[in-house]
Amino acid sequence: MPVNVAQRLGLGLSGGNVEVYAVRTASGIAPIYRLKENIDVKVLVNDRDTPIIGLTPVVSESVDYVILSDKALTELRVVIIDAGNGIWCFRDELGRVFRGSCTPG
């Protein structure tokens, strides 16, 4: 996730709860922060309650969007229909409902 999202969530990027790695990016070497403790995550939609899952946050100054792994999407029951246009649905809605992505608010 981007640093500004981590800050808005109150996730500290220093101290004993974080591991820092240096990774090579297109623009050079950048730090990656991996928190040692999981955070609770759920999909927020207006028409249903969704499961809460535990995820290990990884924070980078090099990304602009929250990126979820294939395993996280499976646990959240999310199916990507059209990645380029941000169209998705929940597993039990496949073929019936088309949802659009949003930006973090």
N, C-alpha and C positions, 0 to 999 in steps of 0.2 A: 504494500500500500504506500501511497505518497506520504512524505513526512507531515504535511499539513493535515492530512486525515488522522494520522496517529496522534498529533498534538490535540486536535479537536476531540478525540476520544479519551484524552488524558493518559495516553500511554507514554511512560517515561523511556527515553532512549539512552539513559546513562545509569550507572550503578550495577549492582549485582544481578539484576533481573534481565540483562540483555547481553547477547554475544555479538561482537562486531567483527565483520569479515570485510576484506578488500576484494572487490571484483572488477574485472576489466569490462568496460563498456565502450560503446562507439566513440565516446568523448574522453576516454581516459579511465583512470582508476577511481572507483567510487565506493564509499562504505555501504554495507548492508547491515541492518540491525535486525537480529532475530531474538524476539522475546522468549524467555524460558518458560513462561506460563501461558496456558491457553486463555483465550477470551471467548465469551459467549457470542454467537452470531446467529441471526435469523433473517429471513427475507421479510421485509415489511410491505404488505399489500393491504388494500382496504377491504377485501372481500373474504378473507379467511385468516385463521391463525396458522402459523407455520412452526415447524420444529426448531428448537434451539440446539445448536451443535457447538462443540469446542474446537477452535482453530488456533494454531500457532501463528501469530502475526510476524510477518517479515516486512520491514520498512526500508524504503530506498529513496534517495534523493533523485534517482534517475527515472522514476516512473511518474506518470500523470494520472493513472487510474488504479482503482482497486482491482486486483487480478485474483481470481479464485481458481484453485486447482480442479482437475477433473474429479478427484475424490470428494472435495468439498461440495461441488455442484451435485454429485450423486447423493450425498448425505442430506443436502438441502432439497432434494427431489426436483431439481431444476433441469430442464431439457432445453438446449440451445437449438432453435429452429433456423435462424439466419444470423450468424455472428456479425457479419458486416453491417447489418441494419439494426442490430440489437433486439431481435425478435426472439422471444423465449416463452416457455410455459412451464407449469408444473407437470410432473410425470402423469398424474391422473387426468390432465386436461388435454393431452396430446391429440391433435387433430380437431379440437373443438374451440380452444382459446388461444389467442395470440396476444402476448404482452410485450410492451416496449420497455427498453432500458431507460433509466434515468441517471442523472448525475447526483452525487452525494449532496444533500441539502444541508 
